Amino acid sequence: MATQKLYAGVKLREVRTGLNLTQKAFAEKLGVSLPYLNQMENNNRP
């Protein structure tokens, strides 16, 4: 059975920009690194 990955990059970016946060500030609030958030927003990480 194949596992389907969920990519939410577009939604993450919409939420972040709606809150007027930079990637750095949003990453800190989420408790993830800036590079990881960038990869998620660009759909390189599920």
MODELLER restraints for C-alpha pairs under 7 A, 6 or more apart:
rsr = mdl.restraints
at = mdl.atoms
rsr.add(forms.Gaussian(group=physical.xy_distance, feature=features.Distance(at['CA:5:A'], at['CA:46:A']), mean=6.09, stdev=0.5))
rsr.add(forms.Gaussian(group=physical.xy_distance, feature=features.Distance(at['CA:6:A'], at['CA:46:A']), mean=5.50, stdev=0.5))
rsr.add(forms.Gaussian(group=physical.xy_distance, feature=features.Distance(at['CA:7:A'], at['CA:43:A']), mean=5.79, stdev=0.5))
rsr.add(forms.Gaussian(group=physical.xy_distance, feature=features.Distance(at['CA:7:A'], at['CA:46:A']), mean=4.81, stdev=0.5))
rsr.add(forms.Gaussian(group=physical.xy_distance, feature=features.Distance(at['CA:9:A'], at['CA:40:A']), mean=5.33, stdev=0.5))
rsr.add(forms.Gaussian(group=physical.xy_distance, feature=features.Distance(at['CA:9:A'], at['CA:41:A']), mean=3.73, stdev=0.5))
rsr.add(forms.Gaussian(group=physical.xy_distance, feature=features.Distance(at['CA:9:A'], at['CA:42:A']), mean=5.73, stdev=0.5))
rsr.add(forms.Gaussian(group=physical.xy_distance, feature=features.Distance(at['CA:9:A'], at['CA:43:A']), mean=5.25, stdev=0.5))
rsr.add(forms.Gaussian(group=physical.xy_distance, feature=features.Distance(at['CA:10:A'], at['CA:41:A']), mean=6.26, stdev=0.5))
rsr.add(forms.Gaussian(group=physical.xy_distance, feature=features.Distance(at['CA:12:A'], at['CA:41:A']), mean=6.23, stdev=0.5))
rsr.add(forms.Gaussian(group=physical.xy_distance, feature=features.Distance(at['CA:13:A'], at['CA:41:A']), mean=6.03, stdev=0.5))
rsr.add(forms.Gaussian(group=physical.xy_distance, feature=features.Distance(at['CA:16:A'], at['CA:26:A']), mean=6.51, stdev=0.5))
rsr.add(forms.Gaussian(group=physical.xy_distance, feature=features.Distance(at['CA:23:A'], at['CA:34:A']), mean=6.56, stdev=0.5))
rsr.add(forms.Gaussian(group=physical.xy_distance, feature=features.Distance(at['CA:24:A'], at['CA:34:A']), mean=5.60, stdev=0.5))
rsr.add(forms.Gaussian(group=physical.xy_distance, feature=features.Distance(at['CA:27:A'], at['CA:33:A']), mean=5.82, stdev=0.5))
rsr.add(forms.Gaussian(group=physical.xy_distance, feature=features.Distance(at['CA:27:A'], at['CA:34:A']), mean=5.50, stdev=0.5))
rsr.add(forms.Gaussian(group=physical.xy_distance, feature=features.Distance(at['CA:27:A'], at['CA:37:A']), mean=6.05, stdev=0.5))
rsr.add(forms.Gaussian(group=physical.xy_distance, feature=features.Distance(at['CA:39:A'], at['CA:45:A']), mean=5.58, stdev=0.5))
rsr.add(forms.Gaussian(group=physical.xy_distance, feature=features.Distance(at['CA:40:A'], at['CA:46:A']), mean=6.31, stdev=0.5))
